[in-house]
Amino acid sequence: MGLLLKTLPFIWIRLGTYALLGIGLGLYLAVAAGVAWLLGQILGFLGVLVFLVAIGGAWALVQWAKRYFFYLLQAAHIAVMTEYIVYGRGPERGQVQYGKQQVMSRFKDTSILFAVDRLLYGVVTRINRSFARLTRILPIPGMNNLNKIVEQVSKFSITYIDAAILSRAYQQREQNIWAVAEDGVILYAQSWKPVLSNAVALTIISYLEMVVVLVVLGLPAIALGAVVPIPAVRTFLGVLVLVGVWMFKLAVSDAYAMAATLLAYHRATDGVAPNPEWKARLSEASEQFRTLSQRAASAVSDATSFPGDKPEVAPE
């Protein structure tokens, strides 16, 4: 939580933008529900079809916003949090601008960031899904008892582990971003226990948070629905509550989970060197990892150095 408090500008932006997105989605779905109800009076299945299409459109809109706005905001947030984790301090002012500068300076172009992220996502997915099989190759004791837990939390943990590996780009200020990502995956495989344990705890916490928010938002909505017993109003309130819970998860719960995973990853891998044997074994197990290794080997170093070895801080 302390790491989030140090990067409050990002949290306020997340809260504000997700709140606006949530309000927009609530109004959109309310109108869609009204149109679907009217069409349903004419032909029942048509109303259901229209509402399902509307839900699909809302989901697509959120995914688009996450990819082209919130993802870049998250990358900048990761850059600033990495400064606090590695150096113990961050930029005094202009955190958002500083984070954006670090992202663009390190990755040069958003297409490179997306390409690295896609490969990392594929590799981590493969590792998490195949841990039981990999234990026959990799020397990981006691994994059999955790197979079911790994399977359940793998989807939840992938995004945050992916972000933690990407954060090495701001710690290891090298020219070859692909090599940094490759080493990051190897270190994750070597130090999986604390990172995965962290993911399990975050899974439980996230569900508890969603239940609490659902109760906090749901009780007033139920009370208001009892005062105004109009089906359309009750439907609108129900939609607002569900959207509100969803937006809270995206704005706050995900930010907390990301910060906690970054801390767990950096602590677990601090002072650990990538093991060449693990690289060979991961190459056998994952096609995406082989692609990552090939790009790391063939990457051409850029002559431009990474700006700023230290964050700009006020003198003590």
C-alpha positions in Angstrom: 0.0 0.0 0.0 2.9 2.3 0.7 4.1 2.1 -2.9 0.6 3.1 -4.1 0.6 6.1 -1.7 3.9 7.3 -3.1 2.4 7.2 -6.6 -1.0 8.8 -5.8 -1.1 10.9 -9.1 -1.5 7.7 -11.0 -4.1 6.4 -8.6 -6.2 9.6 -8.9 -6.0 9.4 -12.7 -7.0 5.7 -12.7 -9.9 6.5 -10.3 -11.1 9.5 -12.4 -10.9 7.9 -15.8 -12.4 4.6 -14.7 -15.2 6.5 -12.9 -16.0 8.4 -16.1 -15.8 5.1 -18.1 -18.1 3.5 -15.5 -20.7 6.2 -15.7 -20.6 6.1 -19.5 -21.0 2.3 -19.5 -23.8 2.6 -17.0 -25.8 5.0 -19.1 -25.0 3.1 -22.3 -26.2 -0.2 -20.8 -29.3 1.4 -19.3 -30.3 2.8 -22.7 -29.5 -0.6 -24.3 -31.6 -2.3 -21.7 -34.5 0.1 -22.5 -34.2 -0.5 -26.2 -33.9 -4.3 -25.6 -37.1 -4.2 -23.4 -39.1 -2.3 -26.1 -37.9 -4.7 -28.8 -38.7 -7.6 -26.5 -42.3 -6.6 -26.3 -42.5 -7.1 -30.1 -40.3 -10.2 -30.4 -38.9 -11.8 -27.2 -35.6 -13.2 -28.4 -34.8 -10.0 -30.3 -34.6 -8.0 -27.1 -32.3 -10.6 -25.5 -30.1 -10.5 -28.7 -29.9 -6.7 -28.7 -28.9 -6.7 -25.0 -26.3 -9.4 -25.5 -24.8 -7.4 -28.4 -24.8 -4.3 -26.2 -22.9 -6.1 -23.5 -20.4 -7.4 -26.0 -19.9 -3.8 -27.3 -19.3 -2.6 -23.8 -16.7 -5.3 -23.2 -15.0 -4.4 -26.4 -14.9 -0.7 -25.5 -13.3 -1.4 -22.2 -10.7 -3.7 -23.8 -9.9 -1.0 -26.3 -9.5 1.6 -23.6 -7.3 -0.7 -21.6 -5.0 -1.4 -24.5 -4.6 2.1 -25.9 -4.9 4.3 -22.8 -4.8 2.4 -19.5 -2.0 0.0 -20.7 0.3 3.0 -21.4 -0.7 4.6 -18.2 0.1 1.4 -16.4 3.5 1.2 -18.1 4.3 4.7 -16.9 3.1 3.8 -13.4 5.4 0.7 -13.4 8.3 2.9 -14.4 7.8 5.2 -11.4 7.2 2.4 -9.0 10.4 0.7 -10.1 12.3 3.9 -9.2 10.9 3.7 -5.7 11.6 -0.1 -5.4 15.2 0.1 -6.8 16.4 3.5 -5.6 14.1 4.1 -2.6 12.9 7.4 -4.0 11.2 8.7 -7.1 10.5 12.0 -9.0 9.3 14.7 -6.7 7.0 16.3 -9.2 5.5 15.4 -12.6 5.4 11.6 -11.9 3.1 10.9 -14.8 5.2 12.9 -17.3 8.4 11.3 -15.9 6.9 7.8 -16.3 5.8 8.4 -19.9 9.3 9.7 -20.7 10.9 6.5 -19.3 8.5 4.3 -21.2 9.1 6.0 -24.6 12.9 6.3 -24.0 13.2 2.7 -23.1 10.9 1.1 -25.7 11.3 3.8 -28.4 7.9 2.9 -29.9 4.7 1.5 -28.4 4.7 -1.3 -30.9 7.9 -2.6 -29.3 6.3 -2.4 -25.9 3.3 -4.4 -27.2 5.5 -6.9 -28.9 7.6 -7.6 -25.8 4.4 -7.8 -23.7 2.8 -10.3 -26.0 5.8 -12.6 -25.9 6.1 -12.3 -22.2 2.4 -13.0 -21.7 2.7 -16.1 -23.9 5.8 -17.4 -22.0 4.4 -16.8 -18.6 1.1 -18.4 -19.6 3.0 -21.4 -20.8 5.1 -21.6 -17.6 2.1 -21.3 -15.3 0.0 -23.8 -17.2 2.8 -26.4 -17.5 4.4 -26.2 -14.1 3.5 -29.8 -13.4 5.1 -31.0 -16.6 8.1 -28.7 -16.2 8.8 -30.1 -12.7 10.0 -33.3 -14.5 12.6 -31.1 -16.3 13.3 -28.3 -13.7 14.5 -29.0 -10.2 11.6 -27.6 -8.3 10.8 -29.5 -5.1 7.4 -29.7 -3.6 5.5 -28.6 -6.7 3.1 -31.5 -6.8 1.1 -30.1 -3.8 0.7 -26.7 -5.6 -0.5 -27.9 -9.0 -4.2 -27.2 -8.4 -3.4 -23.7 -6.9 -1.2 -22.9 -9.9 -3.9 -23.8 -12.3 -6.5 -21.7 -10.5 -4.4 -18.5 -10.1 -2.4 -18.7 -13.3 -4.8 -16.5 -15.3 -5.1 -14.0 -12.5 -1.3 -13.8 -12.0 -0.1 -13.6 -15.6 -0.8 -9.9 -16.1 1.0 -8.9 -12.9 4.0 -11.2 -13.4 4.2 -9.9 -16.9 4.3 -6.3 -15.5 6.9 -7.2 -13.0 9.2 -8.7 -15.7 8.7 -5.5 -17.8 9.7 -3.4 -14.8 13.2 -4.8 -15.2 13.5 -2.6 -18.3 13.7 0.4 -16.0 16.0 -1.3 -13.5 18.4 -2.9 -16.0 19.2 0.1 -18.2 20.6 -1.9 -21.1 20.2 -1.4 -24.8 18.7 -4.8 -25.6 15.2 -4.8 -24.2 14.7 -8.3 -25.5 17.6 -9.6 -23.4 16.2 -7.9 -20.3 12.8 -9.6 -20.9 14.5 -12.9 -21.5 16.5 -12.7 -18.2 13.3 -11.6 -16.4 11.5 -14.7 -17.5 14.4 -16.9 -16.4 14.5 -15.2 -13.0 10.7 -15.7 -12.6 11.1 -19.4 -13.2 14.0 -19.6 -10.7 12.2 -17.6 -8.0 8.6 -18.7 -8.6 7.6 -19.5 -5.0 7.3 -16.0 -3.4 5.8 -14.5 -6.6 3.2 -17.3 -7.0 2.4 -17.2 -3.2 1.8 -13.5 -3.6 -0.5 -14.2 -6.5 -2.6 -16.6 -4.4 -2.9 -14.1 -1.6 -3.9 -11.4 -4.1 -6.6 -13.7 -5.6 -8.2 -14.0 -2.2 -7.9 -10.3 -1.4 -9.3 -9.3 -4.8 -12.4 -11.4 -4.3 -12.9 -10.1 -0.8 -12.6 -6.5 -2.0 -15.2 -7.1 -4.7 -17.6 -8.5 -2.2 -17.1 -5.5 0.1 -17.6 -3.0 -2.7 -20.6 -4.9 -3.9 -22.2 -4.7 -0.4 -21.2 -1.0 -0.1 -22.8 -0.1 -3.4 -25.6 -2.6 -3.4 -27.2 -1.7 -0.1 -28.0 1.9 -1.1 -29.2 0.7 -4.5 -31.5 -1.9 -2.9 -32.9 0.8 -0.5 -33.5 3.2 -3.4 -35.1 0.5 -5.5 -37.5 -0.2 -2.6 -38.5 3.4 -2.5 -38.9 3.7 -6.3 -40.4 0.3 -7.3 -40.0 0.9 -11.1 -38.5 -2.1 -13.0 -36.5 0.2 -15.3 -35.0 2.1 -12.3 -34.1 -1.1 -10.5 -32.4 -2.4 -13.6 -30.5 0.8 -14.0 -29.4 0.7 -10.4 -28.3 -3.0 -10.7 -26.3 -2.2 -13.8 -24.6 0.8 -12.1 -23.7 -1.4 -9.1 -22.1 -4.1 -11.2 -20.3 -1.6 -13.4 -19.1 0.2 -10.2 -17.7 -3.0 -8.8 -15.9 -3.8 -12.1 -14.4 -0.3 -12.3 -13.2 -0.4 -8.7 -11.4 -3.6 -9.5 -9.7 -2.2 -12.6 -8.9 1.1 -10.9 -7.8 0.1 -7.4 -7.6 -3.7 -6.9 -5.5 -4.2 -10.1 -3.2 -1.3 -9.1 -2.6 -2.8 -5.6 -2.1 -6.3 -7.1 0.4 -4.9 -9.6 2.4 -3.0 -6.9 2.5 -6.1 -4.6 3.7 -8.3 -7.4 6.4 -5.9 -8.4 7.7 -5.8 -4.9 7.5 -9.6 -4.6 9.3 -10.1 -7.9 12.1 -7.6 -7.2 12.7 -8.9 -3.7 12.8 -12.5 -4.9 15.2 -11.8 -7.8 17.4 -9.3 -6.1 21.0 -10.5 -6.4 20.0 -13.6 -8.4 21.8 -14.3 -11.7 19.9 -16.0 -14.6 20.9 -19.6 -14.7 21.9 -20.8 -18.2 20.5 -24.3 -17.5 17.1 -22.8 -16.9 17.3 -20.9 -20.1 18.0 -24.1 -22.0 15.1 -25.9 -20.2 12.7 -23.1 -20.8 13.7 -23.0 -24.5 12.7 -26.7 -24.7 9.3 -26.0 -23.1 8.2 -22.8 -24.7 8.1 -21.6 -28.3 7.5 -18.1 -27.2 10.6 -18.2 -25.1 12.6 -19.4 -28.0 11.3 -16.4 -30.0 12.2 -14.1 -27.2 15.7 -15.5 -27.1 16.1 -15.2 -30.9 15.1 -11.6 -30.8 17.4 -10.9 -27.9 20.3 -12.5 -29.8 19.6 -10.6 -33.0 18.7 -7.2 -31.5 20.8 -4.4 -32.8 22.0 -2.1 -30.0 20.8 1.5 -30.3 23.5 4.2 -29.9 21.2 6.3 -27.8 21.7 5.7 -24.1 18.8 5.5 -21.6 18.3 9.0 -20.2 18.7 9.6 -16.5 20.4 7.0 -14.4 18.7 8.4 -11.3 15.2 9.9 -10.8 15.1 13.6 -10.3 14.7 14.2 -6.6 15.0 17.2 -4.4 18.4 17.5 -2.5 18.3 16.5 1.1 
